[in-house]
Amino acid sequence: FSSFQARWIRERQYHASQQIEEEPGGSLLLTMQVAGLDEVRRWLLSFGADAEVLQPRSLREEIAAHAKKLTEIYAETSE
């Protein structure tokens, strides 16, 4: 999570397995073991560019595809 969003991520426990690793510049890595990705996907998308998925690769690819689709939608209306 970006340093902007990290301040709020630190305040809550989102999952019993979560582990937080502080990164230089105030950003952080949040790691957790989950049974499914559907809820996690929607949750991560709510953070926009303030969250980057590193693993699993399949979730990273899904988020990237979603971002690409958004770019295409908004590129059509930009003038």
Beta strands, then each sheet from edge to edge (+ up, - down):
strand 1: 19-22
strand 2: 28-31
sheet 1: 1+ 2-
end
